């Protein structure tokens, strides 16, 4: 088959026409896609919802760029290029001649369908016998015609190929009259398509738009002005369709990711316990529900309540995934009866096998509270000490940090001593990650809040009578206010309380 030839020449005088076609005059801008994911607090902790991705999709931007610096190219598919439909010569909006390529069937069209083609003019009278759908079978070059791809669902107001049944045969029992169009749409899913038919066949022309064509033209009304406007309209409408479809797909992916991340957030298992639980979680990554911080709380069969909070170094989806793995491993090992140094040593082996590189480590704080709620064992692996407040209006204080071990993943033969802590009858225990204390004391200073700053905030709020959810919310609000806005690091805070003053 000879190489593609472009027919160019002077434009015919524009005809005085009023509208491109009934389809063009009835079109409107694409409707907005579904709303982005809305995230509720859930039973475990309140989380911030990711903002849906915005802006024009990259693929649509590439489509716009394709025609920005070159003349329009039209591919005409008709079984008699030398005769009808008699495509007139045209000029594009920059005054350059519109390039015209002709093909007698889809086998030739596949070879001529290169990336510089902007629009396809298909004669609906073209027979579908012997049509080749796959451009690869047509002998296309690697840098020439693109391979056939599944046709996207058009965003036309009348519906699309996915939204309505495709007739299998005509009333006379023959083949589908629009089968040729359907094959063109599968062959060129990212190209604008104009359907050409007889003026007496308006019903089939409208059906062509419903199936996926951008517009239709009547053969007996064809002239340079009308065809030029129809090409421009079809190209722009196809670009809008692609942008809208990809925006919808992006929003659906964001919703799926949000559901997946929400499902990975911990659900505390405290049935049968008299402890009150509250938590807050804020990932530092934009448009994310999960970060590298993680926490969990469970009650085992003997009545012991186990709580854990940790922080994987770094930021990103890999760190978030590793945090989920460590949390699930901790829960499984806890239910298997491991505790303290033995549990942390096993978690370190999990971290060493699952981390992307040897520079990644994780800090951890575990607490196991006795069944009577009056004492606990605390293990620290490079993690900040919890805040503890006894009953009777006692001021909060930091638990001792001197008996602690290194972060997981730093020393192969590390040990993590377990420190015994007396809690009493009524108490509050707050565990947190370093993202909460690395904020600034005001928006004009680089001084960090630190553990003492957090202790001051919690002490003030507890003197005002704040407990549980109210205490966490007010503390988080104060930290954000001092920082001058949202914190940049992941933040996780877990609060356990026991109140038997009224018993």
Buried (B, 14 or more C-beta within 10 A) or exposed (E): EEEBEBBBEEBBEBEEEEEBBBBBEEBEEBEEBEEBBEBEEBEBBBBBBBEBEEEBBEEBBEBBEBBEEEBBBBBBBBEEBEEBBEBBBBBBEEEBBBBBBBBBBBBBBBBBBBBBBBBBBBBBBBEBEEBBBBBEEBEBEEEBBBEBEEBBBBBBBBBBBEEEEEEEEEEEEEBBBBBBBBBBBBBBBBBBBBBBBEEEBBEBBBBBBBBBBBBBBBBEEBBBBBBBBBBBBBBBBBBBBBBBBBBBEBBEEBBEBBEEBBEBBBEBBBEEBEBBBBBBBBBBBEBBBBBBBBBBBBBBEEEBBBBBBBBBBBBBBBBBBBBBBBBBBBBEBBEEEBBBBEBBBBBBEBBBEBBEEEEBBBBBBBBBBBEEBBEBBBBBBBBBBBBBBBBEEBEBEBBEEEBBBBBBBBEEEBEBBBBEBEBBBBBBBBBBBBBBBBBBBEEEEEEBBBBEBBBBBBBBBBEEEBBBBEBBBBBBEBBBEBBEEEBEBBBBBBBBBBBEEEE
